[in-house]
Amino acid sequence: MELNERADIDAGSVQDARGSGGGGGIGGLPIGGGGLAGIVITLAIALIGGYFGINTLGSGDNSAPPGNNLDQCANEQQRVQLLECRNALYVTSIQRFWQKQLPESFGEQYKPATTIIFSQRVSTGCGAADSGVGPFYCPADDRVYIDLTFYQVLAKQLGAPGEFAQPYVLAHEYGHHVQDVLGTEAEMRRRQERDPDSANQESVKLELQADCYAGAWAHAASNTVDKDGDKIFKSLTETDVQEGIQAAGQIGDDALQKQGGGQVNPEQFTHGTSEQRQRWFRVGWESGDPKQCDTFKAGVTL
């Protein structure tokens, strides 16, 4: 996988809040840099949103300040070397895909969502969160939140070191944003309220659909372009995409329960098994069609 250093990052697509109440500075973070000190990592599934989920804390108005616009990414060399700049290019690609695909597939206009990079802890429209929850999407403020040290956890502790695991994480979270735009997430919450016994199964369907949406983006990623028509990826191979599929398998509910030292308990599943997450990512990737991602009609079971 190779990014195009000439590709532009969409203005406002990513904000760096690491110097605004969360600890850490806002200097460049090279690939593989940083550390895990002070980050509390837990493999329990019943966190705020779990790994790669929606923040389900109560809504509020204590959202993160906007931070800076990653001015360091204006330098073409740093744009493809610094971790935050590479992630900003991933976000640009993902949102460019949905700006075109959402009207074509669902007849809805896409509404851009900002990714907030934070360090250790952050205040959001959904409440306060820390790095232990992993990346998440907050429907209350239409933002994706990520502490970039999570990628080290993903590589070193969860067994998904491939570089394409990073855009997979972001594409999954933007899948949740798409669900928010389409009203899928709100309708799922209403079904959970009507039938609390089905809450976990409804959550699994939502998460697997976000995986499928991530796969649909991966199918088209190599052809996504910036505002000037320059391709965002110079190269993207099937081997690269397999790294995303590997990541999906490493964060299945059953895999995380085993790694956490417990027994596999399907009654506690909220995101789907490793096999399910990989399978639904492949549905999106192989078809390239988000309309094929209707996990709610597909008879998904725990």
Buried (B, 14 or more C-beta within 10 A) or exposed (E): BEBBBBBBBBEEBBBBBBBBBBBBEBEBBEBEEBEBEEBEBEBEBEBBBBBBBBBBBEEBEEBBEBBBBBEBBEBEEBBBBBBBBBBBBBBBBBBBBBBEBBEEBBEEEBBBBBBBBBBBBBBBBBBEBBBBBBBBBBBBBBBBBBBBBBBBBBBEEBBBBBBBBBBBBBBBBBBBBBBBBBEBBEBBBEBBEEEEEEBBBBBBBBBBBBBBBBBBBBBBBBEBBBEEEEBBBBEBEEEBBEBBBBBBBBBBBBBBBBBEEEEBEBEBBBBBBBEBBBBBBBBBBEBBBBEBBBBBEBEBEB
